[in-house]
Amino acid sequence: MQNKLFQGDCLLKLDELLDSSVDLVYIDPPFFSQKNHTLSNRLGDITASFSDKWDSSEAYCSFLRERLLKLKNKLKKTGSLFFHCDNSASHLIRFLLDEVFGNTQFRSKIIWTYKRWSNAQKGLLPAYQEIFFYSKSNQFKFNKIYNNYSPTTNVDQILQKRVRDNRGKTVYAKSEEGLIISSDEKLGVPLSDVWEIPFLNPKASERVGYPTQKPILLLEKIIQLTTSEGDTVLDPFCGSGTTLVASKLLNRQFVGIDISEQAIKTTQNRLDNPIKTSSKLCENGVDSYYNTDNPVASYLPKNSYSMVHRNKGIDAILTQKKEGKQVLVRVQRQWESLAQAAMLLLNASLKKTEVLPVLIITRTDEFLGYLQASYPSLCFLNSIELQLSSLVATDLPLSNEINVGSSAR
């Protein structure tokens, strides 16, 4: 399907699409807020407005039901629908989606949480919205996404294989000789149904003035979860065009519909010149905002490791095994000698099987040769960025020392 942009009521415009031609529908309709919304540009000029006022909840549900039935027909058998709402009508929408898709096709209720600025409202500050995830059938497409482990995760939970015993309890697996069995390669923790993605800052370059504009980062995650490159994404209330911009950036085909002429113009402008705001929170995680003694992020390529917390000797575990072993990494601190760093890493890895401890040297040390001879199980690395990138990106065999001629940093 070619990329398409329609102006008009999606109830009518959907008839121009073939049935079973869409891989993903993201729908972000009016929220039943019972308010009029105004849209303004950066100069404060009102460019458009839309009403989200309804005579009754029945009228609102009838409006959505008609459109959801058509949207379901446009989905492929492997397709999914994500319905974005807030607590104004989420209780109504869940029943409506069960009615249209069947409650057996409900997959998740995603909580999009974010920090908001204070307001004068009496009561708790709203800090989340809901996204209902339904599939058309049990054959829906789904791509697993992984995040880093929680700071409370024990290192042994990452390194050691776990199984269920005869009581159904989870225990560490052991060989017939009683030795701990190493786990398979760990990619991290599968994505949960709570997503912390920042709300668009008023000064964000991505913002175009729509009060209901969503961040591209949010739509990218939805699109990556249930589609592949070349698949078709449909947004029947495309507004400022965020879904379509995210689809374009991810090499998906897209179809956008909106009743507002101004919305279509804004969307086309954004498609012609896509702008995406980055987020330190999404790139580095919430822990990046806190002071920490763990310097591993400065030395390891992004997404190549799982951070280790609550361990004095190990800073990280590489996501890929080397020579069939889990790679444990420690970075020498500026205030400790190489011998002190080596002892901390050695002690932390002594009782762990099938592991390869790697110590990153941050400054030269005259006792390096002595330490290599004394601790042959440790791998000492100089020339930090180059060697760690090589370690992750290639299948170079690891010896007691890898040296490419650069001095330690």
Number of C-alpha atoms within 10 A of each C-alpha: 13 7 14 13 20 19 17 17 15 20 17 10 16 21 12 9 15 12 15 15 18 26 28 27 26 24 21 20 17 21 19 20 15 14 13 10 16 16 18 15 13 11 7 9 11 12 13 16 16 13 13 15 15 13 8 11 12 11 11 19 16 13 12 17 17 12 16 20 15 17 26 21 17 22 25 19 19 19 28 29 28 23 22 22 21 19 15 13 16 19 11 14 22 15 13 18 22 14 12 16 18 15 14 12 18 19 15 14 17 19 19 20 17 15 13 14 7 8 10 6 8 6 7 7 13 16 13 19 16 19 22 21 19 24 27 22 18 12 12 17 17 14 11 10 14 14 14 17 19 14 12 9 13 14 22 13 11 21 24 21 16 19 13 11 11 7 6 8 9 11 12 16 18 15 8 7 6 8 11 19 17 22 19 16 16 17 19 18 14 12 13 12 13 13 16 17 16 20 19 19 12 11 9 14 12 20 21 19 21 19 13 15 18 20 22 22 20 18 18 17 13 18 25 18 15 20 23 16 13 15 19 24 29 29 25 26 22 27 26 26 28 27 31 29 25 27 27 18 14 16 14 21 20 26 23 24 24 23 18 19 14 17 23 22 16 18 25 17 13 18 18 10 10 16 16 17 13 15 13 11 14 14 11 14 13 11 11 13 10 7 7 8 8 17 14 20 16 11 16 21 14 11 16 18 25 24 21 26 18 12 13 14 24 27 25 25 25 21 18 19 19 19 14 13 18 26 22 27 24 25 25 24 17 10 8 10 16 24 15 13 21 27 15 16 25 20 13 17 19 11 10 17 16 19 21 22 25 26 25 27 25 20 15 13 13 8 11 14 10 10 17 16 11 10 14 12 17 23 21 22 22 23 19 19 15 14 19 20 14 11 20 18 12 10 11 12 9 13 12 14 16 17 13 11 8 11 13 15 12
